[in-house]
Amino acid sequence: MKFDSMKLLAKEFFRSDAQTVIVEERTPQTPFPLHDHDFHEVMIVLSGNGWHMLNDEPHFITCGELFYIKAEDHHAYEQVDDLYLTNILFRPDRASGRYDFLDIMRRSADGEDGTRRHWQVTEDVLAQVKPLIEALENEARRSDPLSDAMSEALFSQLSIILSRSQFATDARGLPNSARLGHVLNYLRHNCTEDIDLESVAQRFGYSSRSFSRLFREATATTPHNYLVKLRLSKAMRALRATNDSVTDIAFSCGFNDSNYFSYSFSKMTGMAPSEYRRMPRHNHA
């Protein structure tokens, strides 16, 4: 079935038909309805949290997460809380240089089409790329003959840094500026397990008090709420992708009490898990 989606056009953002790449800051990002665009996009979460719906898949997002969004994708932002983003819009078919963002992303691919679509970097990497993004933003505003070439060069450098900045979940020996990103990555990949947050804090070198404070400053939510929403995100996908019972899904996604799962799910979505499962999906056409 077809669906109605807002279409964002390159001519509304790029200063010329030849321009390859620009930066669009969203500070903050407000709730935004389902849409697609005729350009590609790299979305970087700087701080805060919210729900990013990408091709009908829910992702609870927070600082340090990146998404590569293709022109044919459709996505939306919901239930945002101090969500600050940097969006880099680009058109690879306009590129004059030899760089290829898609090839760079494929170097560490995990997507079905051979391209990594979603990953995370640490705070020190965000700090490293900040001046590059600022330089790219300034260069993209210029209209001299070399500005497009310089923008492409900066974007190529930025792409390589972001692509090579994958990390393991073991944060021993990391500087303080890099630890929180590893915590978020650890929780995301282990959220269905029985997790004791105080033990997680100790594992990554935080006291309980500093862990809660720094976590809230960066994500605009608590460690417990973040963990619950990660589990709900997995449950939402399972409700659409499987015929498993609601109770089985609750337990497989890390909830020890199916009643608490149903309560949390209804509180977040406004509907029971069984109602959510019956909702029609948007098939892109």
Secondary structure, DSSP 8 states (H G I E B T S, - for coil): -----EEE-GGGT-SSTT--EEEEEETT---EEEEEESSEEEEEEEEEEEEEEETTEEEEEETTEEEEE-TT--EEEEEEEEEEEEEEEE-GGG--SS--HHHHHHTT--STTSS--EEE--HHHHHHHHHHHHHHHHHHH--STTHHHHHHHHHHHHHHHHHT----S--TT--HHHHHHHHHHHHHHHTTS---HHHHHHHTT--HHHHHHHHHHHHSS-HHHHHHHHHHHHHHHHHHH----HHHHHHHTT-S-HHHHHHHHHHHHSS-HHHHHHS------
